[in-house]
Amino acid sequence: MPNLFAFLDTIPEYYLAIAVYLGGSLFVLWLWYFIARALPRPIGGMSWILLFALLLSPTITEGTNAKIAPAIVGLMFGFLTDEKHLIWSNLVPILFVAALGFFLGYLWNKYQEYREPTTE
């Protein structure tokens, strides 16, 4: 029987890991969307934005083969090793993505209010 996944040997490991990570994150966010719809209106959207920020905030790894990595991994590693610099350098991108998401959500909410006709 031929190897069904032999084509994966031609793809570099880093790109394969990024593709699996992004696909898994999008799958988790899609599932959380259905949970967030059942939550009260501001809490559901805010929880989705926080999960998005935790899963998809990027950072740069250190070392000779520095690559883009999720900030949550560096944050957890910083907590485990108790390195304050590592904690803050990975927390800042997560907080930035969350703040940007909350700002865009606020603008979207204002747009929706403006677009809906008032009933008086």
Jmol script that loads the backbone (N, CA, C; Angstrom):
load data "model"
ATOM      1  N   MET A   1       0.842  -1.181   0.000  1.00  0.00           N
ATOM      2  CA  MET A   1       0.000   0.000   0.000  1.00  0.00           C
ATOM      3  C   MET A   1       0.889   1.247   0.000  1.00  0.00           C
ATOM      4  N   PRO A   2       0.685   2.144  -0.945  1.00  0.00           N
ATOM      5  CA  PRO A   2       1.523   3.341  -0.997  1.00  0.00           C
ATOM      6  C   PRO A   2       1.243   4.252   0.197  1.00  0.00           C
ATOM      7  N   ASN A   3       2.250   5.003   0.567  1.00  0.00           N
ATOM      8  CA  ASN A   3       2.126   5.936   1.685  1.00  0.00           C
ATOM      9  C   ASN A   3       1.233   7.103   1.263  1.00  0.00           C
ATOM     10  N   LEU A   4       0.115   7.277   1.953  1.00  0.00           N
ATOM     11  CA  LEU A   4      -0.853   8.311   1.578  1.00  0.00           C
ATOM     12  C   LEU A   4      -0.353   9.714   1.888  1.00  0.00           C
ATOM     13  N   PHE A   5       0.526   9.837   2.860  1.00  0.00           N
ATOM     14  CA  PHE A   5       1.000  11.155   3.269  1.00  0.00           C
ATOM     15  C   PHE A   5       2.439  11.409   2.850  1.00  0.00           C
ATOM     16  N   ALA A   6       2.891  10.779   1.793  1.00  0.00           N
ATOM     17  CA  ALA A   6       4.264  10.953   1.319  1.00  0.00           C
ATOM     18  C   ALA A   6       4.508  12.375   0.819  1.00  0.00           C
ATOM     19  N   PHE A   7       3.470  13.047   0.357  1.00  0.00           N
ATOM     20  CA  PHE A   7       3.641  14.414  -0.134  1.00  0.00           C
ATOM     21  C   PHE A   7       4.025  15.366   0.991  1.00  0.00           C
ATOM     22  N   LEU A   8       3.734  15.013   2.242  1.00  0.00           N
ATOM     23  CA  LEU A   8       4.099  15.875   3.370  1.00  0.00           C
ATOM     24  C   LEU A   8       5.604  15.919   3.599  1.00  0.00           C
ATOM     25  N   ASP A   9       6.329  14.925   3.086  1.00  0.00           N
ATOM     26  CA  ASP A   9       7.783  14.912   3.233  1.00  0.00           C
ATOM     27  C   ASP A   9       8.451  16.013   2.425  1.00  0.00           C
ATOM     28  N   THR A  10       7.772  16.522   1.405  1.00  0.00           N
ATOM     29  CA  THR A  10       8.349  17.572   0.572  1.00  0.00           C
ATOM     30  C   THR A  10       8.153  18.961   1.161  1.00  0.00           C
ATOM     31  N   ILE A  11       7.265  19.104   2.145  1.00  0.00           N
ATOM     32  CA  ILE A  11       6.980  20.403   2.759  1.00  0.00           C
ATOM     33  C   ILE A  11       7.898  20.585   3.963  1.00  0.00           C
ATOM     34  N   PRO A  12       8.569  21.743   4.070  1.00  0.00           N
ATOM     35  CA  PRO A  12       9.419  21.981   5.247  1.00  0.00           C
ATOM     36  C   PRO A  12       8.595  21.923   6.545  1.00  0.00           C
ATOM     37  N   GLU A  13       9.212  21.431   7.607  1.00  0.00           N
ATOM     38  CA  GLU A  13       8.498  21.221   8.874  1.00  0.00           C
ATOM     39  C   GLU A  13       7.902  22.505   9.431  1.00  0.00           C
ATOM     40  N   TYR A  14       8.634  23.612   9.299  1.00  0.00           N
ATOM     41  CA  TYR A  14       8.151  24.876   9.859  1.00  0.00           C
ATOM     42  C   TYR A  14       6.831  25.285   9.203  1.00  0.00           C
ATOM     43  N   TYR A  15       6.762  25.202   7.895  1.00  0.00           N
ATOM     44  CA  TYR A  15       5.544  25.614   7.190  1.00  0.00           C
ATOM     45  C   TYR A  15       4.390  24.657   7.458  1.00  0.00           C
ATOM     46  N   LEU A  16       4.696  23.409   7.612  1.00  0.00           N
ATOM     47  CA  LEU A  16       3.669  22.433   7.956  1.00  0.00           C
ATOM     48  C   LEU A  16       3.126  22.702   9.358  1.00  0.00           C
ATOM     49  N   ALA A  17       4.019  23.013  10.295  1.00  0.00           N
ATOM     50  CA  ALA A  17       3.589  23.320  11.671  1.00  0.00           C
ATOM     51  C   ALA A  17       2.737  24.584  11.707  1.00  0.00           C
ATOM     52  N   ILE A  18       3.121  25.605  10.953  1.00  0.00           N
ATOM     53  CA  ILE A  18       2.334  26.846  10.900  1.00  0.00           C
ATOM     54  C   ILE A  18       0.966  26.582  10.300  1.00  0.00           C
ATOM     55  N   ALA A  19       0.901  25.796   9.237  1.00  0.00           N
ATOM     56  CA  ALA A  19      -0.385  25.487   8.607  1.00  0.00           C
ATOM     57  C   ALA A  19      -1.301  24.721   9.555  1.00  0.00           C
ATOM     58  N   VAL A  20      -0.759  23.745  10.260  1.00  0.00           N
ATOM     59  CA  VAL A  20      -1.574  22.984  11.212  1.00  0.00           C
ATOM     60  C   VAL A  20      -2.019  23.875  12.358  1.00  0.00           C
ATOM     61  N   TYR A  21      -1.116  24.733  12.843  1.00  0.00           N
ATOM     62  CA  TYR A  21      -1.448  25.649  13.936  1.00  0.00           C
ATOM     63  C   TYR A  21      -2.551  26.629  13.521  1.00  0.00           C
ATOM     64  N   LEU A  22      -2.418  27.228  12.352  1.00  0.00           N
ATOM     65  CA  LEU A  22      -3.438  28.172  11.889  1.00  0.00           C
ATOM     66  C   LEU A  22      -4.771  27.475  11.628  1.00  0.00           C
ATOM     67  N   GLY A  23      -4.723  26.307  11.019  1.00  0.00           N
ATOM     68  CA  GLY A  23      -5.958  25.555  10.779  1.00  0.00           C
ATOM     69  C   GLY A  23      -6.638  25.154  12.075  1.00  0.00           C
ATOM     70  N   GLY A  24      -5.862  24.695  13.039  1.00  0.00           N
ATOM     71  CA  GLY A  24      -6.435  24.330  14.335  1.00  0.00           C
ATOM     72  C   GLY A  24      -7.000  25.529  15.070  1.00  0.00           C
ATOM     73  N   SER A  25      -6.303  26.665  14.986  1.00  0.00           N
ATOM     74  CA  SER A  25      -6.797  27.881  15.644  1.00  0.00           C
ATOM     75  C   SER A  25      -8.097  28.349  15.011  1.00  0.00           C
ATOM     76  N   LEU A  26      -8.162  28.312  13.695  1.00  0.00           N
ATOM     77  CA  LEU A  26      -9.398  28.719  13.022  1.00  0.00           C
ATOM     78  C   LEU A  26     -10.547  27.772  13.359  1.00  0.00           C
ATOM     79  N   PHE A  27     -10.251  26.493  13.494  1.00  0.00           N
ATOM     80  CA  PHE A  27     -11.270  25.521  13.876  1.00  0.00           C
ATOM     81  C   PHE A  27     -11.781  25.796  15.290  1.00  0.00           C
ATOM     82  N   VAL A  28     -10.881  26.081  16.216  1.00  0.00           N
ATOM     83  CA  VAL A  28     -11.273  26.400  17.598  1.00  0.00           C
ATOM     84  C   VAL A  28     -12.093  27.682  17.636  1.00  0.00           C
ATOM     85  N   LEU A  29     -11.675  28.699  16.869  1.00  0.00           N
ATOM     86  CA  LEU A  29     -12.439  29.951  16.836  1.00  0.00           C
ATOM     87  C   LEU A  29     -13.826  29.744  16.220  1.00  0.00           C
ATOM     88  N   TRP A  30     -13.930  28.892  15.220  1.00  0.00           N
ATOM     89  CA  TRP A  30     -15.226  28.591  14.609  1.00  0.00           C
ATOM     90  C   TRP A  30     -16.138  27.897  15.616  1.00  0.00           C
ATOM     91  N   LEU A  31     -15.588  26.957  16.376  1.00  0.00           N
ATOM     92  CA  LEU A  31     -16.387  26.288  17.407  1.00  0.00           C
ATOM     93  C   LEU A  31     -16.790  27.252  18.515  1.00  0.00           C
ATOM     94  N   TRP A  32     -15.857  28.126  18.898  1.00  0.00           N
ATOM     95  CA  TRP A  32     -16.175  29.083  19.965  1.00  0.00           C
ATOM     96  C   TRP A  32     -17.227  30.086  19.508  1.00  0.00           C
ATOM     97  N   TYR A  33     -17.314  30.345  18.212  1.00  0.00           N
ATOM     98  CA  TYR A  33     -18.332  31.254  17.682  1.00  0.00           C
ATOM     99  C   TYR A  33     -19.730  30.767  18.055  1.00  0.00           C
ATOM    100  N   PHE A  34     -19.951  29.466  17.977  1.00  0.00           N
ATOM    101  CA  PHE A  34     -21.269  28.931  18.315  1.00  0.00           C
ATOM    102  C   PHE A  34     -21.544  29.012  19.808  1.00  0.00           C
ATOM    103  N   ILE A  35     -20.514  28.886  20.626  1.00  0.00           N
ATOM    104  CA  ILE A  35     -20.685  29.058  22.071  1.00  0.00           C
ATOM    105  C   ILE A  35     -20.918  30.525  22.396  1.00  0.00           C
ATOM    106  N   ALA A  36     -20.176  31.417  21.753  1.00  0.00           N
ATOM    107  CA  ALA A  36     -20.279  32.846  22.034  1.00  0.00           C
ATOM    108  C   ALA A  36     -21.644  33.398  21.641  1.00  0.00           C
ATOM    109  N   ARG A  37     -22.272  32.806  20.634  1.00  0.00           N
ATOM    110  CA  ARG A  37     -23.613  33.271  20.246  1.00  0.00           C
ATOM    111  C   ARG A  37     -24.630  33.038  21.347  1.00  0.00           C
ATOM    112  N   ALA A  38     -24.416  32.009  22.172  1.00  0.00           N
ATOM    113  CA  ALA A  38     -25.352  31.705  23.256  1.00  0.00           C
ATOM    114  C   ALA A  38     -25.110  32.578  24.480  1.00  0.00           C
ATOM    115  N   LEU A  39     -23.951  33.218  24.561  1.00  0.00           N
ATOM    116  CA  LEU A  39     -23.639  34.084  25.701  1.00  0.00           C
ATOM    117  C   LEU A  39     -24.314  35.438  25.512  1.00  0.00           C
ATOM    118  N   PRO A  40     -24.458  36.210  26.591  1.00  0.00           N
ATOM    119  CA  PRO A  40     -25.008  37.577  26.434  1.00  0.00           C
ATOM    120  C   PRO A  40     -24.168  38.381  25.446  1.00  0.00           C
ATOM    121  N   ARG A  41     -24.803  39.333  24.790  1.00  0.00           N
ATOM    122  CA  ARG A  41     -24.203  39.999  23.633  1.00  0.00           C
ATOM    123  C   ARG A  41     -22.791  40.552  23.856  1.00  0.00           C
ATOM    124  N   PRO A  42     -22.527  41.395  24.835  1.00  0.00           N
ATOM    125  CA  PRO A  42     -21.142  41.893  24.884  1.00  0.00           C
ATOM    126  C   PRO A  42     -20.144  40.829  25.351  1.00  0.00           C
ATOM    127  N   ILE A  43     -20.564  39.904  26.198  1.00  0.00           N
ATOM    128  CA  ILE A  43     -19.648  38.902  26.745  1.00  0.00           C
ATOM    129  C   ILE A  43     -19.221  37.921  25.657  1.00  0.00           C
ATOM    130  N   GLY A  44     -20.142  37.522  24.794  1.00  0.00           N
ATOM    131  CA  GLY A  44     -19.814  36.577  23.729  1.00  0.00           C
ATOM    132  C   GLY A  44     -18.776  37.120  22.768  1.00  0.00           C
ATOM    133  N   GLY A  45     -18.971  38.335  22.321  1.00  0.00           N
ATOM    134  CA  GLY A  45     -18.014  38.949  21.400  1.00  0.00           C
ATOM    135  C   GLY A  45     -16.664  39.204  22.051  1.00  0.00           C
ATOM    136  N   MET A  46     -16.694  39.635  23.305  1.00  0.00           N
ATOM    137  CA  MET A  46     -15.443  39.892  24.010  1.00  0.00           C
ATOM    138  C   MET A  46     -14.665  38.601  24.250  1.00  0.00           C
ATOM    139  N   SER A  47     -15.375  37.519  24.566  1.00  0.00           N
ATOM    140  CA  SER A  47     -14.680  36.248  24.788  1.00  0.00           C
ATOM    141  C   SER A  47     -14.066  35.740  23.487  1.00  0.00           C
ATOM    142  N   TRP A  48     -14.749  35.962  22.362  1.00  0.00           N
ATOM    143  CA  TRP A  48     -14.205  35.537  21.073  1.00  0.00           C
ATOM    144  C   TRP A  48     -12.946  36.334  20.748  1.00  0.00           C
ATOM    145  N   ILE A  49     -12.965  37.631  21.011  1.00  0.00           N
ATOM    146  CA  ILE A  49     -11.791  38.469  20.745  1.00  0.00           C
ATOM    147  C   ILE A  49     -10.627  38.058  21.634  1.00  0.00           C
ATOM    148  N   LEU A  50     -10.890  37.775  22.909  1.00  0.00           N
ATOM    149  CA  LEU A  50      -9.820  37.344  23.809  1.00  0.00           C
ATOM    150  C   LEU A  50      -9.226  36.011  23.367  1.00  0.00           C
ATOM    151  N   LEU A  51     -10.067  35.085  22.965  1.00  0.00           N
ATOM    152  CA  LEU A  51      -9.567  33.796  22.485  1.00  0.00           C
ATOM    153  C   LEU A  51      -8.747  33.980  21.203  1.00  0.00           C
ATOM    154  N   PHE A  52      -9.215  34.841  20.315  1.00  0.00           N
ATOM    155  CA  PHE A  52      -8.480  35.160  19.095  1.00  0.00           C
ATOM    156  C   PHE A  52      -7.107  35.726  19.435  1.00  0.00           C
ATOM    157  N   ALA A  53      -7.062  36.672  20.392  1.00  0.00           N
ATOM    158  CA  ALA A  53      -5.789  37.281  20.775  1.00  0.00           C
ATOM    159  C   ALA A  53      -4.859  36.257  21.404  1.00  0.00           C
ATOM    160  N   LEU A  54      -5.395  35.369  22.226  1.00  0.00           N
ATOM    161  CA  LEU A  54      -4.548  34.358  22.862  1.00  0.00           C
ATOM    162  C   LEU A  54      -3.988  33.373  21.845  1.00  0.00           C
ATOM    163  N   LEU A  55      -4.812  32.964  20.901  1.00  0.00           N
ATOM    164  CA  LEU A  55      -4.380  31.945  19.946  1.00  0.00           C
ATOM    165  C   LEU A  55      -3.502  32.494  18.819  1.00  0.00           C
ATOM    166  N   LEU A  56      -3.793  33.674  18.336  1.00  0.00           N
ATOM    167  CA  LEU A  56      -3.177  34.118  17.079  1.00  0.00           C
ATOM    168  C   LEU A  56      -2.253  35.320  17.195  1.00  0.00           C
ATOM    169  N   SER A  57      -1.914  35.763  18.401  1.00  0.00           N
ATOM    170  CA  SER A  57      -0.945  36.859  18.529  1.00  0.00           C
ATOM    171  C   SER A  57       0.448  36.331  18.222  1.00  0.00           C
ATOM    172  N   PRO A  58       1.153  36.971  17.299  1.00  0.00           N
ATOM    173  CA  PRO A  58       2.478  36.463  16.934  1.00  0.00           C
ATOM    174  C   PRO A  58       3.586  37.087  17.779  1.00  0.00           C
ATOM    175  N   THR A  59       4.693  36.410  17.836  1.00  0.00           N
ATOM    176  CA  THR A  59       5.926  36.925  18.415  1.00  0.00           C
ATOM    177  C   THR A  59       7.089  36.300  17.649  1.00  0.00           C
ATOM    178  N   ILE A  60       8.288  36.774  17.914  1.00  0.00           N
ATOM    179  CA  ILE A  60       9.480  36.252  17.262  1.00  0.00           C
ATOM    180  C   ILE A  60      10.267  35.440  18.285  1.00  0.00           C
ATOM    181  N   THR A  61      10.644  34.223  17.919  1.00  0.00           N
ATOM    182  CA  THR A  61      11.448  33.403  18.824  1.00  0.00           C
ATOM    183  C   THR A  61      12.883  33.906  18.822  1.00  0.00           C
ATOM    184  N   GLU A  62      13.613  33.548  19.857  1.00  0.00           N
ATOM    185  CA  GLU A  62      15.000  33.972  19.960  1.00  0.00           C
ATOM    186  C   GLU A  62      15.918  32.878  19.442  1.00  0.00           C
ATOM    187  N   GLY A  63      17.149  33.240  19.195  1.00  0.00           N
ATOM    188  CA  GLY A  63      18.133  32.258  18.773  1.00  0.00           C
ATOM    189  C   GLY A  63      18.565  32.444  17.338  1.00  0.00           C
ATOM    190  N   THR A  64      19.397  31.528  16.864  1.00  0.00           N
ATOM    191  CA  THR A  64      19.947  31.642  15.513  1.00  0.00           C
ATOM    192  C   THR A  64      18.909  31.328  14.443  1.00  0.00           C
ATOM    193  N   ASN A  65      17.936  30.493  14.754  1.00  0.00           N
ATOM    194  CA  ASN A  65      16.893  30.167  13.768  1.00  0.00           C
ATOM    195  C   ASN A  65      15.565  30.790  14.199  1.00  0.00           C
ATOM    196  N   ALA A  66      15.577  32.112  14.450  1.00  0.00           N
ATOM    197  CA  ALA A  66      14.389  32.822  14.911  1.00  0.00           C
ATOM    198  C   ALA A  66      13.292  32.756  13.859  1.00  0.00           C
ATOM    199  N   LYS A  67      12.083  32.433  14.306  1.00  0.00           N
ATOM    200  CA  LYS A  67      10.917  32.319  13.427  1.00  0.00           C
ATOM    201  C   LYS A  67       9.729  32.971  14.129  1.00  0.00           C
ATOM    202  N   ILE A  68       8.636  33.111  13.403  1.00  0.00           N
ATOM    203  CA  ILE A  68       7.392  33.605  13.988  1.00  0.00           C
ATOM    204  C   ILE A  68       6.739  32.461  14.755  1.00  0.00           C
ATOM    205  N   ALA A  69       6.282  32.774  15.960  1.00  0.00           N
ATOM    206  CA  ALA A  69       5.648  31.764  16.814  1.00  0.00           C
ATOM    207  C   ALA A  69       4.477  32.413  17.543  1.00  0.00           C
ATOM    208  N   PRO A  70       3.555  31.624  18.081  1.00  0.00           N
ATOM    209  CA  PRO A  70       2.458  32.203  18.856  1.00  0.00           C
ATOM    210  C   PRO A  70       2.973  32.759  20.181  1.00  0.00           C
ATOM    211  N   ALA A  71       2.476  33.931  20.570  1.00  0.00           N
ATOM    212  CA  ALA A  71       2.933  34.583  21.791  1.00  0.00           C
ATOM    213  C   ALA A  71       2.514  33.816  23.038  1.00  0.00           C
ATOM    214  N   ILE A  72       1.442  33.056  22.978  1.00  0.00           N
ATOM    215  CA  ILE A  72       0.972  32.333  24.152  1.00  0.00           C
ATOM    216  C   ILE A  72       1.990  31.280  24.589  1.00  0.00           C
ATOM    217  N   VAL A  73       2.719  30.700  23.640  1.00  0.00           N
ATOM    218  CA  VAL A  73       3.737  29.700  23.981  1.00  0.00           C
ATOM    219  C   VAL A  73       4.884  30.367  24.744  1.00  0.00           C
ATOM    220  N   GLY A  74       5.336  31.507  24.259  1.00  0.00           N
ATOM    221  CA  GLY A  74       6.386  32.238  24.958  1.00  0.00           C
ATOM    222  C   GLY A  74       5.929  32.734  26.317  1.00  0.00           C
ATOM    223  N   LEU A  75       4.657  33.123  26.412  1.00  0.00           N
ATOM    224  CA  LEU A  75       4.108  33.576  27.690  1.00  0.00           C
ATOM    225  C   LEU A  75       4.084  32.437  28.698  1.00  0.00           C
ATOM    226  N   MET A  76       3.635  31.279  28.284  1.00  0.00           N
ATOM    227  CA  MET A  76       3.617  30.127  29.195  1.00  0.00           C
ATOM    228  C   MET A  76       5.040  29.726  29.588  1.00  0.00           C
ATOM    229  N   PHE A  77       5.980  29.763  28.639  1.00  0.00           N
ATOM    230  CA  PHE A  77       7.361  29.450  28.945  1.00  0.00           C
ATOM    231  C   PHE A  77       7.938  30.465  29.930  1.00  0.00           C
ATOM    232  N   GLY A  78       7.572  31.731  29.765  1.00  0.00           N
ATOM    233  CA  GLY A  78       8.026  32.766  30.698  1.00  0.00           C
ATOM    234  C   GLY A  78       7.495  32.542  32.105  1.00  0.00           C
ATOM    235  N   PHE A  79       6.248  32.113  32.218  1.00  0.00           N
ATOM    236  CA  PHE A  79       5.693  31.806  33.535  1.00  0.00           C
ATOM    237  C   PHE A  79       6.383  30.595  34.161  1.00  0.00           C
ATOM    238  N   LEU A  80       6.668  29.582  33.344  1.00  0.00           N
ATOM    239  CA  LEU A  80       7.322  28.377  33.869  1.00  0.00           C
ATOM    240  C   LEU A  80       8.747  28.646  34.338  1.00  0.00           C
ATOM    241  N   THR A  81       9.470  29.491  33.609  1.00  0.00           N
ATOM    242  CA  THR A  81      10.857  29.787  33.975  1.00  0.00           C
ATOM    243  C   THR A  81      10.975  31.023  34.847  1.00  0.00           C
ATOM    244  N   ASP A  82       9.878  31.716  35.106  1.00  0.00           N
ATOM    245  CA  ASP A  82       9.821  32.915  35.942  1.00  0.00           C
ATOM    246  C   ASP A  82      10.745  34.015  35.413  1.00  0.00           C
ATOM    247  N   GLU A  83      10.748  34.189  34.100  1.00  0.00           N
ATOM    248  CA  GLU A  83      11.510  35.261  33.466  1.00  0.00           C
ATOM    249  C   GLU A  83      10.570  36.409  33.143  1.00  0.00           C
ATOM    250  N   LYS A  84      10.707  37.498  33.876  1.00  0.00           N
ATOM    251  CA  LYS A  84       9.808  38.649  33.723  1.00  0.00           C
ATOM    252  C   LYS A  84       9.898  39.258  32.321  1.00  0.00           C
ATOM    253  N   HIS A  85      11.106  39.341  31.786  1.00  0.00           N
ATOM    254  CA  HIS A  85      11.270  39.918  30.447  1.00  0.00           C
ATOM    255  C   HIS A  85      10.516  39.096  29.402  1.00  0.00           C
ATOM    256  N   LEU A  86      10.600  37.805  29.500  1.00  0.00           N
ATOM    257  CA  LEU A  86       9.913  36.928  28.546  1.00  0.00           C
ATOM    258  C   LEU A  86       8.404  37.029  28.700  1.00  0.00           C
ATOM    259  N   ILE A  87       7.934  37.160  29.928  1.00  0.00           N
ATOM    260  CA  ILE A  87       6.495  37.304  30.168  1.00  0.00           C
ATOM    261  C   ILE A  87       5.983  38.583  29.520  1.00  0.00           C
ATOM    262  N   TRP A  88       6.646  39.698  29.791  1.00  0.00           N
ATOM    263  CA  TRP A  88       6.175  40.979  29.261  1.00  0.00           C
ATOM    264  C   TRP A  88       6.324  41.079  27.753  1.00  0.00           C
ATOM    265  N   SER A  89       7.409  40.534  27.216  1.00  0.00           N
ATOM    266  CA  SER A  89       7.610  40.639  25.764  1.00  0.00           C
ATOM    267  C   SER A  89       6.604  39.786  24.996  1.00  0.00           C
ATOM    268  N   ASN A  90       5.991  38.810  25.635  1.00  0.00           N
ATOM    269  CA  ASN A  90       4.958  38.014  24.973  1.00  0.00           C
ATOM    270  C   ASN A  90       3.554  38.450  25.354  1.00  0.00           C
ATOM    271  N   LEU A  91       3.409  39.134  26.477  1.00  0.00           N
ATOM    272  CA  LEU A  91       2.092  39.626  26.880  1.00  0.00           C
ATOM    273  C   LEU A  91       1.691  40.868  26.087  1.00  0.00           C
ATOM    274  N   VAL A  92       2.663  41.689  25.735  1.00  0.00           N
ATOM    275  CA  VAL A  92       2.371  42.929  25.005  1.00  0.00           C
ATOM    276  C   VAL A  92       1.691  42.658  23.657  1.00  0.00           C
ATOM    277  N   PRO A  93       2.170  41.726  22.813  1.00  0.00           N
ATOM    278  CA  PRO A  93       1.448  41.481  21.556  1.00  0.00           C
ATOM    279  C   PRO A  93       0.020  40.958  21.771  1.00  0.00           C
ATOM    280  N   ILE A  94      -0.170  40.135  22.799  1.00  0.00           N
ATOM    281  CA  ILE A  94      -1.510  39.620  23.083  1.00  0.00           C
ATOM    282  C   ILE A  94      -2.434  40.763  23.478  1.00  0.00           C
ATOM    283  N   LEU A  95      -1.969  41.645  24.353  1.00  0.00           N
ATOM    284  CA  LEU A  95      -2.785  42.785  24.774  1.00  0.00           C
ATOM    285  C   LEU A  95      -3.044  43.750  23.623  1.00  0.00           C
ATOM    286  N   PHE A  96      -2.063  43.917  22.738  1.00  0.00           N
ATOM    287  CA  PHE A  96      -2.254  44.789  21.584  1.00  0.00           C
ATOM    288  C   PHE A  96      -3.324  44.237  20.645  1.00  0.00           C
ATOM    289  N   VAL A  97      -3.258  42.953  20.354  1.00  0.00           N
ATOM    290  CA  VAL A  97      -4.255  42.341  19.466  1.00  0.00           C
ATOM    291  C   VAL A  97      -5.639  42.397  20.110  1.00  0.00           C
ATOM    292  N   ALA A  98      -5.729  42.165  21.427  1.00  0.00           N
ATOM    293  CA  ALA A  98      -7.011  42.244  22.113  1.00  0.00           C
ATOM    294  C   ALA A  98      -7.554  43.673  22.071  1.00  0.00           C
ATOM    295  N   ALA A  99      -6.696  44.665  22.336  1.00  0.00           N
ATOM    296  CA  ALA A  99      -7.141  46.064  22.308  1.00  0.00           C
ATOM    297  C   ALA A  99      -7.593  46.464  20.905  1.00  0.00           C
ATOM    298  N   LEU A 100      -6.862  46.041  19.902  1.00  0.00           N
ATOM    299  CA  LEU A 100      -7.261  46.329  18.521  1.00  0.00           C
ATOM    300  C   LEU A 100      -8.595  45.673  18.194  1.00  0.00           C
ATOM    301  N   GLY A 101      -8.795  44.438  18.649  1.00  0.00           N
ATOM    302  CA  GLY A 101     -10.066  43.754  18.425  1.00  0.00           C
ATOM    303  C   GLY A 101     -11.225  44.437  19.137  1.00  0.00           C
ATOM    304  N   PHE A 102     -10.988  44.877  20.372  1.00  0.00           N
ATOM    305  CA  PHE A 102     -12.047  45.588  21.097  1.00  0.00           C
ATOM    306  C   PHE A 102     -12.379  46.911  20.420  1.00  0.00           C
ATOM    307  N   PHE A 103     -11.360  47.609  19.912  1.00  0.00           N
ATOM    308  CA  PHE A 103     -11.600  48.875  19.217  1.00  0.00           C
ATOM    309  C   PHE A 103     -12.392  48.648  17.936  1.00  0.00           C
ATOM    310  N   LEU A 104     -12.014  47.639  17.163  1.00  0.00           N
ATOM    311  CA  LEU A 104     -12.758  47.333  15.936  1.00  0.00           C
ATOM    312  C   LEU A 104     -14.184  46.878  16.251  1.00  0.00           C
ATOM    313  N   GLY A 105     -14.351  46.128  17.351  1.00  0.00           N
ATOM    314  CA  GLY A 105     -15.689  45.735  17.776  1.00  0.00           C
ATOM    315  C   GLY A 105     -16.539  46.924  18.172  1.00  0.00           C
ATOM    316  N   TYR A 106     -15.922  47.900  18.841  1.00  0.00           N
ATOM    317  CA  TYR A 106     -16.632  49.129  19.204  1.00  0.00           C
ATOM    318  C   TYR A 106     -17.071  49.888  17.960  1.00  0.00           C
ATOM    319  N   LEU A 107     -16.161  50.018  16.994  1.00  0.00           N
ATOM    320  CA  LEU A 107     -16.523  50.706  15.755  1.00  0.00           C
ATOM    321  C   LEU A 107     -17.626  49.962  15.009  1.00  0.00           C
ATOM    322  N   TRP A 108     -17.560  48.634  14.991  1.00  0.00           N
ATOM    323  CA  TRP A 108     -18.591  47.842  14.324  1.00  0.00           C
ATOM    324  C   TRP A 108     -19.934  48.019  15.028  1.00  0.00           C
ATOM    325  N   ASN A 109     -19.940  48.071  16.352  1.00  0.00           N
ATOM    326  CA  ASN A 109     -21.161  48.275  17.114  1.00  0.00           C
ATOM    327  C   ASN A 109     -21.767  49.646  16.820  1.00  0.00           C
ATOM    328  N   LYS A 110     -20.931  50.672  16.756  1.00  0.00           N
ATOM    329  CA  LYS A 110     -21.422  52.017  16.429  1.00  0.00           C
ATOM    330  C   LYS A 110     -21.971  52.063  15.005  1.00  0.00           C
ATOM    331  N   TYR A 111     -21.334  51.365  14.086  1.00  0.00           N
ATOM    332  CA  TYR A 111     -21.818  51.312  12.714  1.00  0.00           C
ATOM    333  C   TYR A 111     -23.185  50.632  12.654  1.00  0.00           C
ATOM    334  N   GLN A 112     -23.336  49.534  13.391  1.00  0.00           N
ATOM    335  CA  GLN A 112     -24.616  48.818  13.423  1.00  0.00           C
ATOM    336  C   GLN A 112     -25.713  49.700  14.012  1.00  0.00           C
ATOM    337  N   GLU A 113     -25.407  50.471  15.060  1.00  0.00           N
ATOM    338  CA  GLU A 113     -26.391  51.383  15.643  1.00  0.00           C
ATOM    339  C   GLU A 113     -26.792  52.470  14.667  1.00  0.00           C
ATOM    340  N   TYR A 114     -25.821  52.990  13.925  1.00  0.00           N
ATOM    341  CA  TYR A 114     -26.083  54.041  12.947  1.00  0.00           C
ATOM    342  C   TYR A 114     -26.920  53.526  11.784  1.00  0.00           C
ATOM    343  N   ARG A 115     -26.666  52.293  11.373  1.00  0.00           N
ATOM    344  CA  ARG A 115     -27.340  51.714  10.211  1.00  0.00           C
ATOM    345  C   ARG A 115     -28.779  51.313  10.497  1.00  0.00           C
ATOM    346  N   GLU A 116     -29.055  50.907  11.746  1.00  0.00           N
ATOM    347  CA  GLU A 116     -30.409  50.478  12.083  1.00  0.00           C
ATOM    348  C   GLU A 116     -31.335  51.700  12.180  1.00  0.00           C
ATOM    349  N   PRO A 117     -32.526  51.605  11.598  1.00  0.00           N
ATOM    350  CA  PRO A 117     -33.455  52.736  11.710  1.00  0.00           C
ATOM    351  C   PRO A 117     -34.019  52.816  13.136  1.00  0.00           C
ATOM    352  N   THR A 118     -34.192  54.025  13.603  1.00  0.00           N
ATOM    353  CA  THR A 118     -34.746  54.219  14.941  1.00  0.00           C
ATOM    354  C   THR A 118     -36.267  54.094  14.876  1.00  0.00           C
ATOM    355  N   THR A 119     -36.856  53.454  15.870  1.00  0.00           N
ATOM    356  CA  THR A 119     -38.305  53.297  15.928  1.00  0.00           C
ATOM    357  C   THR A 119     -38.829  54.205  17.026  1.00  0.00           C
ATOM    358  N   GLU A 120     -39.479  55.271  16.618  1.00  0.00           N
ATOM    359  CA  GLU A 120     -40.033  56.222  17.585  1.00  0.00           C
ATOM    360  C   GLU A 120     -41.502  56.389  17.364  1.00  0.00           C
TER     361      GLU A 120
END
end "model"
wireframe off; spacefill off
backbone 0.3
color backbone group
